[in-house]
Amino acid sequence: MTTPDSNDTNDTNGSDSNGKGDTKGASVIVNAIAVLRTFTADEPLLGVTEIANRVGLHKSTVSRILSTFEQEHLVERDADTRRFRLGLGLIAVAGPLLAELEERRVAYPVLRELTELTGETSALMMWEGNESICVEQIASRHQIKHTAPLGARYSDALSSSVQVFLGMQPEERVRALLRSGAITYPGLDDASLEDYLLRLKDDSRRGWAINYGESSMDEVGVAAPVYDHRGDLVAAVLIPAPRFRVSKERLQSLGESCRAAADKVTARLGGNAPGTIKRSLT
């Protein structure tokens, strides 16, 4: 891959005695990654000015980065609007990683069964940093549906998958994440923080977490934990669905189906939830 800006390369000796060359090179990489991360499932098409405003870079710098990405097929230009979208070249980059994710490989047939059973989208989520990220998805057959596209990231405390992952964190860690804003919770105060900690305990006892139109009023989400052979939480199975299709009675059914699917993935991984008797699931 070529360098986005030839002026950002090191000097003719290949390095800077003060380390400035390395720092500048690292900055170019950070800027390039920031540009890629501006594209989302909600906003897949972006122009140079929009990206520049979001990442705080000059338009000419963003344009050079995008030009290099376009050469490498990491982004592509929409023929009608001349705006940019992520390119298929990213699949080639991410493919080896996705292929190595045992949880993704093991979960795929279970997700297909879950979508066939419920008629709703099913997804596999994993925790990265302070975010829940989608690594696999089977879309609903319905025309109106909610999806969690590959690479989608969630850091909303009310997201059902985020609840699952935070439920396994020490309480002080959860408090720190919410108070710092790393995990977002609108209107957070001491009382709502303590209520949220109780909610995570309820999720754990129930076996799945619920987001009934709380982070998005027209969407419902249920998620359940997946464990490995050490009893460590490694993933979550998620069912996102349009709220108008999910009554409170059906919510219970979706939650039970989600938990059963997560238990099945756990069993296929040779795992078991902490403190439970290992059982066979086919």
C-alpha positions in Angstrom: 0.0 0.0 0.0 1.4 3.4 -1.0 1.9 6.2 1.5 -1.0 8.7 1.5 1.3 11.7 1.5 4.8 11.6 0.2 5.7 14.5 2.4 4.9 12.4 5.5 7.7 9.9 4.8 10.9 9.7 6.8 14.1 11.4 5.7 16.6 9.9 3.2 18.4 8.0 6.0 15.2 6.1 6.6 14.7 7.5 10.1 14.9 10.6 12.2 17.4 10.8 15.0 14.9 12.5 17.2 12.2 9.9 16.4 10.1 12.5 14.6 10.0 10.5 11.4 8.5 7.5 13.3 6.0 9.8 15.0 4.9 11.4 11.8 4.5 8.0 10.1 2.4 6.8 12.9 0.2 9.9 12.6 -0.4 9.1 9.0 -1.6 5.6 9.9 -3.8 6.9 12.7 -5.4 9.5 10.3 -6.0 6.8 7.7 -7.7 4.6 10.2 -9.8 7.5 11.4 -11.0 8.1 7.9 -12.1 4.4 7.5 -14.0 4.5 10.7 -16.2 7.4 9.7 -18.1 5.1 7.4 -21.0 3.4 9.2 -24.0 1.2 8.4 -26.2 4.2 8.9 -24.0 6.5 6.7 -22.3 4.3 4.1 -21.8 7.2 1.6 -19.6 10.2 2.6 -18.0 13.1 0.8 -14.5 14.5 1.4 -15.8 17.5 3.3 -18.0 15.4 5.6 -15.1 13.1 6.4 -12.7 16.0 7.0 -15.1 17.7 9.4 -15.5 14.5 11.4 -11.9 13.6 11.7 -10.5 17.1 12.0 -8.2 17.0 9.0 -7.8 19.3 6.1 -9.8 18.3 3.0 -6.6 17.9 0.9 -5.2 15.4 3.4 -8.5 13.4 3.4 -8.5 13.5 -0.4 -5.0 12.0 -0.6 -5.9 9.2 1.9 -9.1 8.4 0.0 -7.2 8.4 -3.3 -4.7 5.8 -1.9 -7.6 3.7 -0.5 -9.4 3.8 -3.8 -6.2 2.5 -5.6 -6.2 -0.4 -3.1 -10.0 -1.0 -3.4 -10.5 -0.2 0.3 -13.0 2.5 -0.7 -14.9 3.1 -3.9 -16.6 6.1 -5.4 -20.3 6.1 -6.1 -20.9 6.8 -9.8 -23.9 9.1 -9.2 -23.0 11.1 -6.2 -19.1 10.9 -6.4 -19.1 10.3 -2.7 -17.2 7.4 -1.2 -18.2 4.1 0.4 -16.1 1.2 1.8 -14.8 -1.1 -0.9 -14.7 -4.8 -1.3 -10.9 -4.8 -0.7 -11.6 -4.6 3.0 -13.1 -8.1 2.8 -9.8 -9.4 1.6 -8.1 -7.7 4.5 -10.6 -8.9 7.1 -11.2 -12.4 5.6 -8.2 -14.2 7.2 -9.2 -12.8 10.6 -12.9 -13.8 10.3 -11.9 -17.3 9.1 -9.8 -17.8 12.2 -12.6 -16.8 14.6 -13.7 -20.2 15.9 -16.7 -18.7 17.6 -17.9 -17.3 14.2 -17.4 -20.6 12.4 -19.1 -22.6 15.1 -22.0 -20.2 15.5 -22.9 -19.8 11.9 -25.2 -22.9 11.6 -26.8 -22.1 14.9 -27.6 -18.6 13.8 -29.2 -19.9 10.6 -31.4 -22.2 12.7 -32.3 -19.3 15.0 -33.3 -17.1 12.2 -35.4 -19.8 10.6 -37.1 -20.5 14.0 -37.8 -16.9 14.9 -38.1 -15.2 11.5 -35.8 -12.4 12.9 -32.2 -11.4 12.2 -29.6 -13.2 14.4 -26.1 -12.1 15.0 -22.9 -13.1 16.8 -21.3 -10.3 18.8 -17.8 -10.1 20.3 -16.2 -7.6 22.7 -13.4 -5.4 21.5 -12.0 -2.7 23.7 -15.1 -1.1 25.1 -17.5 -2.0 22.3 -19.6 -4.9 21.2 -18.8 -5.7 17.5 -20.8 -7.8 15.1 -18.7 -10.6 13.5 -21.5 -12.7 11.9 -25.1 -12.1 10.9 -28.1 -14.0 9.3 -30.7 -11.5 8.1 -34.4 -11.9 8.6 -36.5 -13.0 5.7 -39.0 -10.2 6.4 -39.0 -7.1 4.2 -39.0 -4.9 7.3 -36.1 -6.0 9.6 -33.3 -4.8 11.7 -29.8 -5.9 11.0 -26.4 -5.8 12.7 -24.0 -5.7 9.7 -20.5 -7.1 10.0 -18.2 -4.7 11.8 -21.1 -2.7 13.4 -20.0 -1.5 16.9 -22.1 -0.7 19.9 -21.1 1.1 23.1 -24.6 2.1 24.3 -25.2 0.8 27.9 -28.8 -0.1 27.0 -27.8 -2.3 24.0 -28.6 -5.9 24.9 -25.3 -7.2 23.7 -23.4 -4.5 25.7 -25.4 -5.5 28.8 -24.3 -9.1 28.3 -20.6 -8.2 28.1 -20.7 -5.7 31.0 -22.5 -8.3 33.1 -19.3 -10.2 33.4 -17.2 -7.2 34.4 -16.5 -6.2 38.0 -18.9 -3.6 39.2 -16.1 -1.0 39.7 -15.1 -1.5 36.1 -18.6 -1.0 34.9 -18.9 2.2 37.0 -15.7 3.5 35.6 -16.7 2.8 32.0 -20.1 4.6 32.4 -18.8 7.5 34.3 -16.0 8.1 31.8 -18.4 8.0 28.9 -16.6 5.1 27.3 -20.0 3.3 27.6 -22.8 5.8 26.9 -25.8 6.2 29.2 -27.9 9.3 28.6 -28.6 11.2 31.8 -26.4 9.0 34.0 -26.4 9.9 37.7 -25.6 7.9 40.9 -29.2 6.5 41.1 -29.4 5.3 37.5 -25.9 3.8 37.7 -26.9 1.7 40.7 -30.1 0.7 38.9 -28.1 -0.3 35.9 -25.9 -2.6 38.0 -29.0 -4.3 39.4 -30.2 -4.6 35.8 -27.1 -6.5 34.9 -27.6 -8.9 37.7 -31.2 -9.5 36.6 -29.9 -10.2 33.1 -27.5 -12.8 34.5 -30.2 -14.5 36.5 -32.6 -14.5 33.5 -30.0 -15.8 31.1 -30.5 -13.0 28.5 -30.5 -9.2 28.3 -33.3 -7.0 26.9 -33.4 -3.7 25.1 -37.1 -3.0 24.5 -36.9 0.2 22.4 -34.6 1.9 24.9 -31.6 2.8 22.7 -33.8 3.0 19.5 -37.6 3.4 20.0 -38.4 1.2 16.9 -36.1 -1.6 17.7 -36.0 -4.5 20.2 -32.9 -6.5 21.0 -32.3 -9.6 23.1 -28.8 -11.1 23.7 -27.4 -14.1 25.5 -23.9 -15.1 26.5 -21.6 -17.6 24.9 -18.8 -19.2 27.0 -15.6 -21.1 26.1 -14.1 -24.2 27.7 -12.6 -22.1 30.5 -16.0 -20.7 31.4 -15.0 -17.3 30.0 -17.5 -15.1 28.2 -16.3 -15.0 24.6 -19.4 -13.8 22.5 -23.1 -13.1 22.6 -25.9 -14.2 20.4 -28.1 -11.2 19.5 -31.6 -11.1 18.0 -32.5 -7.5 16.8 -36.1 -7.0 15.6 -38.6 -4.3 14.8 -40.5 -3.3 17.9 -43.9 -3.4 16.2 -43.5 -7.2 15.7 -42.5 -8.0 19.2 -45.1 -8.0 21.9 -44.1 -8.4 25.6 -45.3 -12.1 25.3 -43.2 -12.7 22.2 -40.2 -11.0 23.8 -40.1 -13.8 26.3 -40.2 -16.4 23.5 -37.3 -14.6 21.6 -35.3 -14.4 24.8 -35.7 -18.1 25.5 -34.8 -18.9 21.9 -31.7 -16.6 22.0 -30.5 -18.2 25.2 -31.0 -21.7 23.8 -29.0 -20.7 20.7 -26.2 -19.2 22.8 -26.1 -22.4 25.0 -25.8 -24.4 21.8 -22.9 -22.4 20.6 -21.3 -22.7 24.0 -21.7 -26.5 23.8 -20.2 -26.6 20.3 -17.2 -24.7 21.6 -16.8 -27.3 24.3 -17.7 -24.7 26.8 -20.0 -24.3 29.8 -21.4 -21.3 31.7 -19.7 -20.7 35.0 -21.3 -22.5 37.9 -23.5 -24.8 35.8 -23.5 -28.5 35.2 -22.2 -29.3 31.7 -24.9 -30.7 29.4 -25.0 -31.8 25.9 -26.9 -29.8 23.3 -27.3 -31.0 19.7 
